[in-house]
Amino acid sequence: MWSLLEWIDASGRHFHPSERVRLQPWWSVPATVGVLLLGAGISLWLLPQRRRLIRRFADHFANGKRPPVDKVEPARSGLTKL
């Protein structure tokens, strides 16, 4: 869609020649977001074991559990009891 852009100051004087510019359509941003979500959905759908992947992702946030942390053994001193 084309629009006429005019450069007019407060006194009504044209200080730059008018020019035709192309405007971005109102639906372009929602369409971009929709295509992005559609692509992500199709990618997940095509992955093997997709339900397991989605369930693990949802369970991680729904339960609020932290991932398991490996237990670290306490440091041993060089001394031994006799």
C-alpha positions, 0 to 999 in steps of 0.5 A: 500500500502506498502513501504520500509523505509530506514534510511540512513545518508548523508554519505550513511551509514544505521544507522537503519534497513530498514522496511516496512511501510503501507502508507495512500492512496491518496484518504483517506482524500477526501473520509473522507470529502465526507462521512462526508458531505454525513452523514450531508446531510442525517441527515438534509434530515431526520429531520422534517421540514428540509426546514424550518431549512435550510432556517432559517440557510441560512437567518441568514447569508444572511441577516446579521441580528442579533437575536432579543435582549430582551428590558431591562427596565431601572432601577428604583430608589426608589424615587417617584415624588409627 
